[in-house]
Amino acid sequence: MSKRIVFVTTFPVAADFGRDMVPAGYDLVVTEAGSADYKAALADAEYLVGFVDMLVQDQLFADAPHLKLIQLLSAGYNSADIESARKAGVPICNNGGANSTAVSEHAILLMLAVSRQLVKQHVNVAAGRWRGNEPPKLHELRDKTVGIIGLGSIGKKTARLAAAFSMHVTYYDIERLSEAEEDALGVRFRLFSEIIQESDLISLHVPLNDSTRHMISKPEFAAMQSDAILVNTSRGPVVDETALIDALSTGVIAAAGLDVFDEEPTSPDNPLLKLDNVTLTAHMAGPTFESHKARVRNAFDNVQRVDRGEAPLWVIQELAQ
């Protein structure tokens, strides 16, 4: 009997890669969460693959008693009930940095877009205002200090890209690099408070958990430079959105580039949407064509590892031995 992989996604490109790349000897069921075929497929499923952290609840393990692995296509897993997986003895693995290039490029994209007021310039030109009502105040990235908070795979790639723009790169992470590793990457460790106070741009690359929720709030904004730019491509609640709106509205900081929000989709009444010193994208930093293929490749590699009796890669830290 074929070994069943239940592959959950709403992205057609990911589904296509799943069908094209599934290894021989596996029964792949491509479905969406909550559909009739999804629940039916779980009964014999050994592997659950997809954007499924929100599905990790006690009920999942009751519906899928043969489950051996939950393989996320996402990097984040903040919606998962980790204790339910621990009780069931089923590992949860993230995507192994498959979207790290996409997200790091997007972080630099937001830094550039905000610094050059790209959206404002586009709107002016499209409206027939060749230079707008007034010349925009534009800045270069060269020689600016970027403080990266969270130096995982995405943070490291962001650091390399920032160095290519001749930026001074500092970082804060609870797992500090050795001096040799810092030299190789071209970064220098700073305390969290120093990152907040000294950075021209701050880029967030941390998971959402109890220790990171609202790690950037009113006191942090008050300590930032008045011309500082905040870039968030991690998770919305890492930043206190109410405090961010106040800081942007009152000139406490200069601007922000945001790919994530407290609630997604964000409300059309969100004051962030009315501010002209914010550049916004709809949690689209990660899902590129290339990253979808890398996610699926990593997922199926991990499935086969478990099938061979090997330990899976990229087990989330809360469940790692």
N, C-alpha and C positions, 0 to 999 in steps of 0.2 A: 504494500500500500504506500502511495506517495506521502511524503511528509508535508503537512499543510502549513503554508504561510498565509496569514490574513494580512493584507496590505491595505491600509486605510489612508486615503488622501483625497482631497478635493482639487488637487492640482493635476490637470490632464497630462502635463509633461512628465510629472513624476510617475503617474500611472503607466504611461508609455514606456518609460525607462524600466519600470518594474517588469512589465511583460517581456521586454526585449532582453533583459539581463538575468532573469530568474535562472538559477542553475538547474541542470537536468536532475530529474528525480524528485522535484518538489511540485506540489499542487498549489498554485498561486491563486488566491481569491482576492481580486481587487474590488474594494467596496468603500462605502462611506459610513461613518459612525451612525448608529441608530437605525440603519436600514434593516429590512427583514433578512436579507442574505448575510448581513454582517453577523447578526446574532446566531443564525443557523450555522455559519461557518466556524464560529468559536468553539462549538462542541468538540470538534476534532483538531483544533488548532494547536500546533506546537510552538509556533512563532507568530508574534504580533509585531508588525512593522508599520511605521507611519508617524503622523503628527498626532500622537495618541496619549500624551501625558495626562490630559483631562479624563481619559477613560480608565486610568489606573485607580480603581476603587475595589472594595471587597466584592462587589457584584461581578466584576470582570473575572475574578478567579473562580467564582461559582459557575459562571457560564463557560469558562475555558479551563477545565480541570487538568488538561494535559500540557498546559503552557510551560515552556522551558526558557523563553527569552522574550522580553519586551524591548524591541529595538526602535528607538526614536529616530525620526528623520530630522528632528530639531536639536539644537544645542541646549535649549532651556527645558526645564521639567518642573517648573514651579507649581503647576496645577495637579501634579501627581500626588496620590496618597501613598507616600513611601512606606508607611507602616503596613499597609495592606500587602504590598509586594514582599516586605520582609517576612511577614507571617506566612505567606504562600511559598517563600523560598525561591522566588523568581527574580533574576537580576534585571535591572533596568539599565540600558546603555544609551548614551547620547550619540550624536552623529560623527564623533571622532574628528571634529574640526572641519567637516566637509564644506561648511559655509563660511569658513574663516576668511578666505580671500574676498568673497563677496562683501562681507560685513566690513572688513577693514577698508576696502576700496570705498564703500559707501560713507564710512566715517570721514575719510579724506574729502570725498565729494561734498559732504555737508560743510566741512571746514572751508573749502574753497567757495562754495555757493554763498555762505554767509559773509565771508571776508570780502567777496567781490560784489555782494548784493545782486546776485544773478537773477533772482526772481523779479526784483524791482526793475532791473534793466530790461528784462524781457517784456514786462508789462508796459513799460514806457515806449519801447520801440514798436510793439504790436499796436499800441494806441496812436502811433504817429508822432510821439514825442521823442525826437531823435536823441536828445540828451536829457529829457525829462524837464521838470520844473526847476531843478537845481542839480548841479553835478553831484553824483553820489560820492560818499566817502568810502574809498576802496583801500584794501590792505593786502599786502603780500604775506605769504606764510614764512618766507625766508627769515631766519634769525628769530622767529617767535619761539617761545617756550610752550611746548604742549605737555600737559600732565596727563598721563594715562593711568586711570584707576582700574586695576584688574589686568594682569599681564599673563593671561592664558594664551591660547593659540591665536585668538583674534587680536588681543592686545599686542602680542609680539609682532604680528604682521602689520598692524597699524603703526607700530614703532618704526619698522623698516621703511614703510612708505613715507612716514613723516621725515625720516632722516634723508630720504631722496629729495625732499623739498628743502633741505638744509635747515630744518628746524632743530631746536635743542629739545631732546626728549628726556623727560623724567617720568618716573612711575611710582605707584604705590601698590603693593600687593601683600597679602598676609604670608605668602611664600616668596621670600626674597631670593633673588639670584645671587650667585657668587660674584666676586669682582671680575673674574675671568669671563663669566657669562655676560655680565653687564658690558664689558669691553667689546666682546664679540658682537653684541646686539647694538651697541652704541647708545646705551641708556644709563641713567643714574637714579638710584633709589632716593626717594624723599619721603618724609613722614606725610601722612594724610593731610595734616594741617598745613604743611609746606606746599603741597600740591595745590591746595585750595587758595593759598595766599599769593603764590608766586607765578602761577601759570597764566599765559595769555589765552590759551585754549585748554579746556579740560574735556577729555574724551572718556566716556564710561563704558567699561567692558566687564561687568561683574554679573554673576547670576542673581536672581531675585530670591532672597531667603530672609530669615528674621534679622540677620546681621546687616543686610544691605538695604532693606526697605527704608525709604526716606533718608538714606545716608547723605543726600544733598537736600538741605532744607534751609530755613530762614537764617540760622547762624552761619552756615557755610556761604550762602549768597552774600551776607553782610561782610564776610571776610575776603571775598574775591575782589580783584581789581575791577574798577568801574568800566574798563574796556574789555573785560573778559568775555569769552564766548564759550558756551556749554554745548557739547555734542553728546547726544544719547542715542546709541544704537543697541542698547542692552535690553532693559525692560522698563516700562513706564514708571511703576511705583518705586524704582530706585531713587527717583526724584520726587520730592513733595511738590505736586503740580500747582497747588494753590500758592505756595511760596515762590515758585518759579514765575507764575503769572505776575505776582506782585513785583518781583525783582525786575522783570522785563518791562513792566508798565511804568515803573518809577525810576528807571535808569540806574538801578543798583548794579546790574551787569548790562553789557552792551547788546548781546544777541544770543540766540540759540539755534541749533540745528537738531531737529527731533525726528526720529523714525518710530518712536514708541510713545504710548500715552497711558494714563491711569486706567481708562476703559477703552476697549477697542471693539468695534469702531468707536471713535470718539464722537461725542454729541456735536451736532451742528451749532449748538449754543456755547460750545467751549470757547472761552475768551482768547485762548491761544490762536484761534483761527482768525481773529480780528486784528492781531498785532502785526505791524510791518517789520519788526526786527526778529522775526522767526521764519525759518525755512522748514517746511514740514513734508514728510513722506509717510505713507500708510503701512508701516511695518513691512517694508519691501527691501530692506538691506540684504537679506539672506537669499530669497528665492530666485536666483538667476538660473538660466538654462544649465550652465556648467555645474552649479552647486547641486542641482537636483540629481544630476548624473553621479556626482561624487557621493551624495547621501545614499543613493540606492546601492552603489558599489560597496560602500562601507557596511551597509546593512546586510547585504547578502554574504559578504565575507564573514561577518560575525555569526550569522546563522550557521554557516558551514563549520565554523570553529566549534560552536556548541554541539553541532551534530556529530563532530568527530570526538567529542568528549573533552575538548580543550576549554580552558577558561576564556570567557568572552573579553574583548577589549572594551575600553571606555565605559566601564561600570561607573555609575554616578557615585560621588564620593561618600554619600550617606550609606551606601550598601557595599562599598569596597571593603575587602578583607584586610 
